[in-house]
């Protein structure tokens, strides 16, 4: 089955919370957001999604991530799909607990 390309584009923005996806809502259609990493299958990450959608579950390893939005009718049939957009994610360093080196806590004054 060939799915027509949507007449609107999918815009991707890297924000501190993750990847923000901006897309047009289509009357009578439901938006499903899909994501895939290199050499992996597409995974639906949001059903009946609203725009903007923020993907907060990004891979810690970094690399290329692709997104697409499919528009479905009430029966669940895909009627259109946006072009694929890519994001090049930086590797995220392991989180470590911050320490205040060289500082000792001050005692509280007694009342």
The first five atom37 places (N, CA, C, CB, O) and aatype in JSON, in Angstrom:
{
  "aatype": [20, 20, 20, 20, 20, 20, 20, 20, 20, 20, 20, 20, 20, 20, 20, 20, 20, 20, 20, 20, 20, 20, 20, 20, 20, 20, 20, 20, 20, 20, 20, 20, 20, 20, 20, 20, 20, 20, 20, 20, 20, 20, 20, 20, 20, 20, 20, 20, 20, 20, 20, 20, 20, 20, 20, 20, 20, 20, 20, 20, 20, 20, 20, 20, 20, 20, 20, 20, 20, 20, 20, 20, 20, 20, 20, 20, 20, 20, 20, 20, 20, 20, 20, 20, 20, 20, 20, 20, 20, 20, 20, 20, 20, 20, 20, 20, 20, 20, 20, 20, 20, 20, 20, 20, 20, 20, 20, 20, 20, 20, 20],
  "atom_mask": [
    [1, 1, 1, 1, 1],
    [1, 1, 1, 1, 1],
    [1, 1, 1, 1, 1],
    [1, 1, 1, 1, 1],
    [1, 1, 1, 1, 1],
    [1, 1, 1, 1, 1],
    [1, 1, 1, 1, 1],
    [1, 1, 1, 1, 1],
    [1, 1, 1, 1, 1],
    [1, 1, 1, 1, 1],
    [1, 1, 1, 1, 1],
    [1, 1, 1, 1, 1],
    [1, 1, 1, 1, 1],
    [1, 1, 1, 1, 1],
    [1, 1, 1, 1, 1],
    [1, 1, 1, 1, 1],
    [1, 1, 1, 1, 1],
    [1, 1, 1, 1, 1],
    [1, 1, 1, 1, 1],
    [1, 1, 1, 1, 1],
    [1, 1, 1, 1, 1],
    [1, 1, 1, 1, 1],
    [1, 1, 1, 1, 1],
    [1, 1, 1, 1, 1],
    [1, 1, 1, 1, 1],
    [1, 1, 1, 1, 1],
    [1, 1, 1, 1, 1],
    [1, 1, 1, 1, 1],
    [1, 1, 1, 1, 1],
    [1, 1, 1, 1, 1],
    [1, 1, 1, 1, 1],
    [1, 1, 1, 1, 1],
    [1, 1, 1, 1, 1],
    [1, 1, 1, 1, 1],
    [1, 1, 1, 1, 1],
    [1, 1, 1, 1, 1],
    [1, 1, 1, 1, 1],
    [1, 1, 1, 1, 1],
    [1, 1, 1, 1, 1],
    [1, 1, 1, 1, 1],
    [1, 1, 1, 1, 1],
    [1, 1, 1, 1, 1],
    [1, 1, 1, 1, 1],
    [1, 1, 1, 1, 1],
    [1, 1, 1, 1, 1],
    [1, 1, 1, 1, 1],
    [1, 1, 1, 1, 1],
    [1, 1, 1, 1, 1],
    [1, 1, 1, 1, 1],
    [1, 1, 1, 1, 1],
    [1, 1, 1, 1, 1],
    [1, 1, 1, 1, 1],
    [1, 1, 1, 1, 1],
    [1, 1, 1, 1, 1],
    [1, 1, 1, 1, 1],
    [1, 1, 1, 1, 1],
    [1, 1, 1, 1, 1],
    [1, 1, 1, 1, 1],
    [1, 1, 1, 1, 1],
    [1, 1, 1, 1, 1],
    [1, 1, 1, 1, 1],
    [1, 1, 1, 1, 1],
    [1, 1, 1, 1, 1],
    [1, 1, 1, 1, 1],
    [1, 1, 1, 1, 1],
    [1, 1, 1, 1, 1],
    [1, 1, 1, 1, 1],
    [1, 1, 1, 1, 1],
    [1, 1, 1, 1, 1],
    [1, 1, 1, 1, 1],
    [1, 1, 1, 1, 1],
    [1, 1, 1, 1, 1],
    [1, 1, 1, 1, 1],
    [1, 1, 1, 1, 1],
    [1, 1, 1, 1, 1],
    [1, 1, 1, 1, 1],
    [1, 1, 1, 1, 1],
    [1, 1, 1, 1, 1],
    [1, 1, 1, 1, 1],
    [1, 1, 1, 1, 1],
    [1, 1, 1, 1, 1],
    [1, 1, 1, 1, 1],
    [1, 1, 1, 1, 1],
    [1, 1, 1, 1, 1],
    [1, 1, 1, 1, 1],
    [1, 1, 1, 1, 1],
    [1, 1, 1, 1, 1],
    [1, 1, 1, 1, 1],
    [1, 1, 1, 1, 1],
    [1, 1, 1, 1, 1],
    [1, 1, 1, 1, 1],
    [1, 1, 1, 1, 1],
    [1, 1, 1, 1, 1],
    [1, 1, 1, 1, 1],
    [1, 1, 1, 1, 1],
    [1, 1, 1, 1, 1],
    [1, 1, 1, 1, 1],
    [1, 1, 1, 1, 1],
    [1, 1, 1, 1, 1],
    [1, 1, 1, 1, 1],
    [1, 1, 1, 1, 1],
    [1, 1, 1, 1, 1],
    [1, 1, 1, 1, 1],
    [1, 1, 1, 1, 1],
    [1, 1, 1, 1, 1],
    [1, 1, 1, 1, 1],
    [1, 1, 1, 1, 1],
    [1, 1, 1, 1, 1],
    [1, 1, 1, 1, 1],
    [1, 1, 1, 1, 1],
    [1, 1, 1, 1, 1]
  ],
  "atom_positions": [
    [[0.84, -1.18, 0.0], [0.0, 0.0, 0.0], [0.89, 1.25, 0.0], [-0.96, 0.0, 1.22], [1.84, 1.34, 0.77]],
    [[0.58, 2.17, -0.84], [1.3, 3.43, -0.9], [0.5, 4.48, -0.15], [1.56, 3.85, -2.36], [-0.68, 4.69, -0.42]],
    [[1.18, 5.15, 0.79], [0.52, 6.17, 1.59], [0.88, 7.53, 1.01], [0.94, 6.08, 3.09], [2.06, 7.82, 0.81]],
    [[-0.13, 8.38, 0.72], [0.18, 9.71, 0.18], [0.96, 10.55, 1.2], [-1.11, 10.44, -0.21], [0.77, 10.42, 2.41]],
    [[1.82, 11.39, 0.68], [2.57, 12.31, 1.54], [1.67, 13.46, 1.94], [3.84, 12.83, 0.83], [0.95, 14.03, 1.12]],
    [[1.71, 13.8, 3.23], [0.89, 14.91, 3.74], [1.32, 16.21, 3.09], [1.0, 15.01, 5.28], [2.49, 16.38, 2.73]],
    [[0.37, 17.12, 2.95], [0.67, 18.41, 2.33], [1.38, 19.35, 3.31], [-0.62, 19.06, 1.83], [1.88, 20.4, 2.9]],
    [[1.43, 18.99, 4.58], [2.13, 19.81, 5.57], [3.39, 19.1, 6.01], [1.22, 20.11, 6.79], [3.48, 17.87, 5.96]],
    [[4.36, 19.88, 6.44], [5.63, 19.32, 6.88], [5.64, 19.09, 8.39], [6.77, 20.23, 6.48], [4.82, 19.63, 9.13]],
    [[6.58, 18.29, 8.79], [6.85, 18.03, 10.19], [8.1, 18.83, 10.55], [7.04, 16.49, 10.48], [9.15, 18.66, 9.92]],
    [[8.0, 19.68, 11.55], [9.14, 20.51, 11.98], [9.7, 19.91, 13.27], [8.71, 22.0, 12.2], [8.95, 19.57, 14.18]],
    [[11.02, 19.79, 13.34], [11.67, 19.2, 14.5], [12.61, 20.23, 15.12], [12.44, 17.92, 14.11], [13.36, 20.91, 14.42]],
    [[12.55, 20.35, 16.45], [13.4, 21.29, 17.18], [13.99, 20.58, 18.39], [12.6, 22.56, 17.61], [13.25, 19.95, 19.15]],
    [[15.29, 20.67, 18.58], [15.91, 20.14, 19.79], [15.74, 21.17, 20.89], [17.42, 19.8, 19.57], [16.15, 22.32, 20.73]],
    [[15.13, 20.78, 21.99], [14.89, 21.65, 23.14], [15.45, 20.94, 24.37], [13.37, 21.98, 23.3], [15.7, 19.74, 24.32]],
    [[15.65, 21.67, 25.48], [16.2, 21.02, 26.67], [15.41, 19.79, 27.14], [16.28, 22.02, 27.79], [15.99, 18.86, 27.69]],
    [[14.1, 19.77, 26.92], [13.27, 18.64, 27.37], [13.36, 17.44, 26.44], [11.83, 19.08, 27.49], [12.96, 16.34, 26.83]],
    [[13.86, 17.61, 25.22], [13.95, 16.52, 24.26], [13.8, 17.03, 22.83], [12.88, 15.46, 24.55], [14.34, 18.09, 22.5]],
    [[13.07, 16.3, 22.0], [12.78, 16.72, 20.62], [11.34, 17.19, 20.54], [13.04, 15.55, 19.61], [10.41, 16.45, 20.88]],
    [[11.16, 18.43, 20.09], [9.82, 18.96, 19.92], [9.43, 18.83, 18.45], [9.74, 20.45, 20.38], [10.17, 19.23, 17.56]],
    [[8.25, 18.25, 18.22], [7.74, 18.04, 16.88], [6.51, 18.91, 16.69], [7.41, 16.54, 16.62], [5.55, 18.83, 17.46]],
    [[6.54, 19.74, 15.66], [5.41, 20.6, 15.32], [4.81, 20.1, 14.02], [5.85, 22.1, 15.19], [5.51, 19.91, 13.02]],
    [[3.5, 19.88, 14.04], [2.8, 19.41, 12.85], [1.38, 19.95, 12.87], [2.8, 17.85, 12.77], [0.9, 20.42, 13.9]],
    [[0.73, 19.88, 11.72], [-0.63, 20.42, 11.57], [-1.65, 19.36, 11.98], [-0.88, 20.88, 10.12], [-1.53, 18.19, 11.62]],
    [[-2.65, 19.79, 12.73], [-3.79, 18.91, 13.03], [-4.71, 18.93, 11.82], [-4.56, 19.35, 14.34], [-4.97, 19.99, 11.26]],
    [[-5.19, 17.78, 11.42], [-6.1, 17.7, 10.28], [-7.49, 17.33, 10.77], [-5.59, 16.68, 9.24], [-7.64, 16.37, 11.53]],
    [[-8.51, 18.06, 10.35], [-9.88, 17.78, 10.79], [-10.29, 16.34, 10.43], [-10.85, 18.78, 10.16], [-10.07, 15.89, 9.31]],
    [[-10.88, 15.65, 11.4], [-11.34, 14.29, 11.15], [-10.25, 13.25, 11.08], [-12.11, 14.26, 9.9], [-10.53, 12.11, 10.72]],
    [[-9.03, 13.61, 11.41], [-7.89, 12.68, 11.36], [-7.2, 12.65, 12.72], [-6.89, 13.09, 10.24], [-7.23, 13.63, 13.47]],
    [[-6.58, 11.52, 13.02], [-5.83, 11.34, 14.25], [-4.35, 11.26, 13.9], [-6.3, 10.07, 15.02], [-3.98, 10.57, 12.95]],
    [[-3.51, 11.95, 14.65], [-2.07, 11.98, 14.39], [-1.36, 10.95, 15.27], [-1.48, 13.39, 14.64], [-1.56, 10.91, 16.48]],
    [[-0.55, 10.12, 14.63], [0.27, 9.14, 15.33], [1.72, 9.48, 15.05], [-0.08, 7.68, 14.87], [2.12, 9.61, 13.9]],
    [[2.52, 9.62, 16.11], [3.93, 9.99, 15.97], [4.77, 8.72, 16.03], [4.37, 11.01, 17.07], [4.61, 7.9, 16.93]],
    [[5.66, 8.57, 15.04], [6.56, 7.42, 14.97], [8.0, 7.87, 15.06], [6.33, 6.62, 13.66], [8.37, 8.95, 14.59]],
    [[8.83, 7.02, 15.7], [10.26, 7.3, 15.85], [11.03, 6.01, 15.52], [10.61, 7.81, 17.3], [10.56, 4.9, 15.78]],
    [[12.22, 6.19, 14.94], [13.12, 5.04, 14.77], [14.56, 5.52, 14.87], [12.88, 4.33, 13.42], [14.88, 6.66, 14.55]],
    [[15.39, 4.62, 15.33], [16.82, 4.84, 15.34], [17.41, 4.05, 14.18], [17.46, 4.43, 16.71], [16.74, 3.2, 13.6]],
    [[18.65, 4.32, 13.86], [19.3, 3.66, 12.74], [19.22, 2.14, 12.91], [20.77, 4.11, 12.61], [19.49, 1.61, 13.99]],
    [[18.86, 1.45, 11.84], [18.77, -0.02, 11.79], [17.74, -0.61, 12.75], [20.11, -0.61, 12.09], [17.87, -1.76, 13.15]],
    [[16.72, 0.16, 13.11], [15.66, -0.35, 13.96], [14.31, -0.1, 13.29], [15.7, 0.3, 15.37], [14.22, 0.69, 12.34]],
    [[13.29, -0.76, 13.78], [11.95, -0.61, 13.22], [11.29, 0.65, 13.75], [11.08, -1.84, 13.56], [11.67, 1.18, 14.79]],
    [[10.29, 1.15, 13.01], [9.51, 2.29, 13.46], [8.74, 1.91, 14.71], [8.55, 2.79, 12.36], [8.23, 0.79, 14.81]],
    [[8.64, 2.83, 15.66], [7.91, 2.61, 16.91], [6.93, 3.77, 17.1], [8.88, 2.48, 18.13], [7.33, 4.93, 17.03]],
    [[5.67, 3.45, 17.34], [4.66, 4.49, 17.59], [4.87, 4.99, 19.02], [3.2, 3.94, 17.38], [4.77, 4.21, 19.97]],
    [[5.15, 6.29, 19.17], [5.41, 6.85, 20.5], [4.27, 7.72, 20.99], [6.68, 7.65, 20.48], [4.29, 8.15, 22.15]],
    [[3.27, 8.01, 20.14], [2.13, 8.82, 20.57], [0.93, 8.54, 19.68], [2.48, 10.33, 20.54], [1.02, 8.61, 18.46]],
    [[-0.2, 8.23, 20.32], [-1.48, 8.02, 19.63], [-2.33, 9.25, 19.8], [-2.22, 6.76, 20.16], [-2.36, 9.84, 20.88]],
    [[-3.04, 9.66, 18.75], [-3.9, 10.84, 18.8], [-3.14, 12.03, 19.4], [-5.19, 10.55, 19.62], [-3.61, 12.69, 20.32]],
    [[-1.96, 12.26, 18.87], [-1.04, 13.26, 19.4], [-1.48, 14.68, 19.07], [0.36, 13.02, 18.87], [-2.12, 14.94, 18.05]],
    [[-1.11, 15.57, 19.94], [-1.33, 17.0, 19.74], [-0.01, 17.65, 19.36], [-1.94, 17.67, 21.01], [1.06, 17.14, 19.69]],
    [[-0.1, 18.75, 18.67], [1.1, 19.5, 18.3], [1.18, 20.74, 19.19], [1.08, 19.89, 16.79], [0.16, 21.41, 19.37]],
    [[2.33, 21.06, 19.73], [3.6, 20.35, 19.6], [3.63, 19.11, 20.49], [4.76, 21.28, 19.95], [3.0, 19.06, 21.55]],
    [[4.38, 18.12, 20.04], [4.61, 16.9, 20.81], [6.08, 16.89, 21.2], [4.23, 15.6, 19.99], [6.95, 17.16, 20.37]],
    [[6.37, 16.59, 22.46], [7.77, 16.54, 22.91], [8.13, 15.1, 23.23], [7.99, 17.45, 24.16], [7.5, 14.46, 24.07]],
    [[9.15, 14.6, 22.55], [9.67, 13.26, 22.81], [10.75, 13.4, 23.88], [10.24, 12.58, 21.5], [11.85, 13.89, 23.6]],
    [[10.44, 12.98, 25.09], [11.36, 13.11, 26.22], [12.21, 11.86, 26.44], [10.59, 13.41, 27.48], [13.11, 11.88, 27.27]],
    [[11.94, 10.8, 25.72], [12.65, 9.53, 25.92], [13.66, 9.31, 24.8], [11.66, 8.36, 25.99], [13.5, 8.41, 23.98]],
    [[14.68, 10.12, 24.79], [15.7, 10.03, 23.75], [16.78, 9.05, 24.17], [16.32, 11.42, 23.47], [17.06, 8.91, 25.36]],
    [[17.4, 8.36, 23.21], [18.46, 7.42, 23.56], [19.68, 8.14, 24.13], [18.86, 6.61, 22.33], [20.09, 9.17, 23.61]],
    [[20.24, 7.58, 25.18], [21.42, 8.19, 25.82], [22.67, 8.05, 24.95], [21.66, 7.55, 27.18], [23.64, 8.79, 25.13]],
    [[22.64, 7.11, 24.02], [23.82, 6.87, 23.19], [24.0, 7.92, 22.09], [23.74, 5.51, 22.57], [25.04, 7.96, 21.44]],
    [[22.99, 8.74, 21.89], [23.07, 9.75, 20.83], [22.83, 9.11, 19.48], [24.42, 10.46, 20.85], [22.22, 8.04, 19.39]],
    [[23.32, 9.75, 18.42], [23.14, 9.23, 17.08], [21.96, 9.87, 16.36], [22.95, 7.73, 17.12], [21.42, 10.88, 16.81]],
    [[21.58, 9.27, 15.25], [20.5, 9.8, 14.43], [19.17, 9.18, 14.82], [20.79, 9.55, 12.94], [19.05, 7.96, 14.97]],
    [[18.17, 10.03, 14.99], [16.81, 9.58, 15.27], [15.92, 10.18, 14.19], [16.33, 10.02, 16.73], [16.07, 11.35, 13.83]],
    [[14.98, 9.38, 13.68], [14.06, 9.84, 12.64], [12.64, 9.84, 13.18], [14.16, 8.97, 11.38], [12.28, 9.02, 14.02]],
    [[11.85, 10.79, 12.68], [10.45, 10.92, 13.08], [9.57, 11.06, 11.84], [10.26, 12.13, 14.03], [10.01, 11.52, 10.79]],
    [[8.3, 10.65, 12.01], [7.29, 10.87, 11.0], [5.94, 10.86, 11.71], [7.36, 9.8, 9.86], [5.78, 10.19, 12.72]],
    [[4.99, 11.59, 11.17], [3.62, 11.6, 11.69], [2.71, 11.01, 10.63], [3.17, 13.05, 12.08], [2.73, 11.42, 9.47]],
    [[1.91, 10.02, 11.05], [0.91, 9.44, 10.17], [-0.45, 9.92, 10.61], [0.99, 7.88, 10.18], [-0.74, 10.0, 11.8]],
    [[-1.29, 10.25, 9.64], [-2.66, 10.67, 9.91], [-3.59, 9.51, 9.58], [-3.03, 11.95, 9.08], [-3.53, 8.94, 8.5]],
    [[-4.45, 9.17, 10.55], [-5.36, 8.04, 10.39], [-6.81, 8.52, 10.44], [-5.11, 6.98, 11.48], [-7.13, 9.53, 11.07]],
    [[-7.68, 7.77, 9.74], [-9.11, 8.07, 9.81], [-9.7, 7.35, 11.04], [-9.84, 7.63, 8.5], [-8.97, 6.71, 11.79]],
    [[-11.01, 7.46, 11.23], [-11.66, 6.88, 12.4], [-11.54, 5.36, 12.45], [-13.13, 7.27, 12.42], [-11.61, 4.77, 13.53]],
    [[-11.36, 4.71, 11.3], [-11.21, 3.26, 11.24], [-9.78, 2.81, 11.52], [-11.65, 2.74, 9.89], [-9.51, 1.61, 11.6]],
    [[-8.85, 3.77, 11.68], [-7.46, 3.43, 11.96], [-6.61, 3.23, 10.72], [-7.39, 2.2, 12.77], [-5.47, 2.78, 10.82]],
    [[-7.14, 3.56, 9.55], [-6.39, 3.44, 8.31], [-5.52, 4.68, 8.1], [-7.34, 3.25, 7.1], [-5.99, 5.81, 8.27]],
    [[-4.27, 4.47, 7.75], [-3.36, 5.59, 7.49], [-3.77, 6.23, 6.17], [-1.86, 5.13, 7.46], [-3.82, 5.57, 5.13]],
    [[-4.05, 7.54, 6.23], [-4.47, 8.26, 5.03], [-3.36, 9.12, 4.45], [-5.68, 9.12, 5.33], [-3.31, 9.34, 3.24]],
    [[-2.47, 9.6, 5.31], [-1.33, 10.43, 4.88], [-0.19, 10.28, 5.87], [-1.75, 11.93, 4.75], [-0.39, 9.87, 7.01]],
    [[1.0, 10.6, 5.42], [2.17, 10.59, 6.3], [3.06, 11.77, 5.93], [2.95, 9.25, 6.19], [3.2, 12.11, 4.76]],
    [[3.67, 12.38, 6.95], [4.59, 13.5, 6.69], [5.9, 12.94, 6.15], [4.84, 14.33, 7.98], [6.19, 11.75, 6.31]],
    [[6.69, 13.78, 5.52], [8.05, 13.36, 5.18], [8.83, 13.08, 6.47], [8.76, 14.45, 4.33], [8.53, 13.63, 7.52]],
    [[9.83, 12.23, 6.36], [10.67, 11.87, 7.51], [11.62, 13.01, 7.82], [11.46, 10.55, 7.23], [12.21, 13.6, 6.92]],
    [[11.77, 13.32, 9.12], [12.75, 14.3, 9.56], [13.75, 13.61, 10.47], [12.07, 15.51, 10.28], [13.42, 12.64, 11.14]],
    [[14.98, 14.12, 10.48], [16.05, 13.52, 11.27], [16.61, 14.5, 12.28], [17.16, 13.01, 10.37], [16.64, 15.71, 12.05]],
    [[17.06, 13.96, 13.4], [17.76, 14.75, 14.41], [19.05, 14.01, 14.73], [16.88, 14.96, 15.7], [19.06, 12.8, 14.94]],
    [[20.13, 14.76, 14.77], [21.41, 14.2, 15.19], [21.57, 14.52, 16.67], [22.61, 14.77, 14.34], [21.79, 15.68, 17.04]],
    [[21.46, 13.51, 17.52], [21.51, 13.73, 18.96], [22.93, 13.55, 19.49], [20.56, 12.77, 19.67], [23.62, 12.61, 19.1]],
    [[23.36, 14.45, 20.37], [24.67, 14.28, 20.99], [24.59, 13.18, 22.05], [25.17, 15.61, 21.62], [23.52, 12.91, 22.59]],
    [[25.72, 12.55, 22.34], [25.76, 11.57, 23.43], [25.58, 12.3, 24.73], [27.09, 10.76, 23.42], [26.15, 13.37, 24.93]],
    [[24.8, 11.73, 25.62], [24.55, 12.36, 26.9], [25.5, 11.76, 27.93], [23.08, 12.18, 27.33], [25.57, 10.54, 28.07]],
    [[26.24, 12.61, 28.67], [27.15, 12.08, 29.68], [26.36, 11.46, 30.83], [28.07, 13.19, 30.2], [25.22, 11.83, 31.1]],
    [[27.0, 10.5, 31.49], [26.36, 9.89, 32.65], [26.19, 10.94, 33.73], [27.19, 8.68, 33.18], [27.08, 11.77, 33.95]],
    [[25.06, 10.9, 34.4], [24.79, 11.89, 35.44], [25.54, 11.51, 36.7], [23.27, 12.0, 35.73], [25.54, 10.34, 37.11]],
    [[26.15, 12.46, 37.31], [26.81, 12.22, 38.59], [26.27, 13.23, 39.58], [28.36, 12.33, 38.46], [25.79, 14.3, 39.22]],
    [[26.36, 12.85, 40.83], [25.83, 13.72, 41.86], [26.81, 14.86, 42.11], [25.57, 12.92, 43.17], [28.01, 14.65, 42.27]],
    [[26.28, 16.06, 42.14], [27.13, 17.24, 42.35], [27.6, 17.29, 43.8], [26.36, 18.54, 42.0], [26.87, 16.94, 44.73]],
    [[28.84, 17.73, 43.96], [29.4, 17.87, 45.3], [30.0, 19.25, 45.43], [30.45, 16.77, 45.6], [30.5, 19.81, 44.45]],
    [[29.95, 19.78, 46.6], [30.6, 21.06, 46.89], [31.93, 20.76, 47.55], [29.7, 21.97, 47.81], [32.02, 20.67, 48.77]],
    [[32.94, 20.6, 46.76], [34.26, 20.25, 47.29], [34.82, 21.4, 48.1], [35.22, 19.87, 46.15], [34.74, 22.56, 47.7]],
    [[35.39, 21.06, 49.23], [36.06, 22.07, 50.05], [35.12, 22.86, 50.95], [36.79, 23.01, 49.18], [35.58, 23.74, 51.68]],
    [[33.86, 22.59, 50.91], [32.92, 23.32, 51.76], [32.35, 22.36, 52.79], [31.79, 23.97, 50.91], [31.93, 21.25, 52.46]],
    [[32.33, 22.8, 54.01], [31.73, 22.01, 55.07], [30.48, 22.72, 55.55], [32.73, 21.79, 56.25], [30.41, 23.94, 55.5]],
    [[29.5, 21.96, 56.0], [28.28, 22.62, 56.45], [28.53, 23.46, 57.69], [27.2, 21.6, 56.72], [29.3, 23.07, 58.57]],
    [[27.87, 24.58, 57.76], [27.98, 25.45, 58.94], [27.0, 24.97, 60.01], [27.7, 26.95, 58.56], [25.87, 24.6, 59.7]],
    [[27.44, 24.98, 61.25], [26.51, 24.6, 62.31], [25.45, 25.66, 62.5], [27.24, 24.37, 63.61], [25.71, 26.85, 62.32]],
    [[24.27, 25.24, 62.86], [23.18, 26.19, 63.14], [23.38, 26.79, 64.53], [21.8, 25.5, 63.05], [23.8, 26.11, 65.46]],
    [[23.08, 28.08, 64.65], [23.17, 28.68, 65.97], [22.1, 28.12, 66.88], [23.07, 30.2, 65.89], [20.97, 27.86, 66.45]],
    [[22.45, 27.93, 68.15], [21.49, 27.44, 69.12], [20.59, 28.57, 69.57], [22.21, 26.8, 70.32], [21.03, 29.71, 69.72]],
    [[19.35, 28.28, 69.77], [18.38, 29.3, 70.18], [18.35, 29.46, 71.66], [17.02, 28.96, 69.68], [17.59, 30.28, 72.17]]
  ]
}
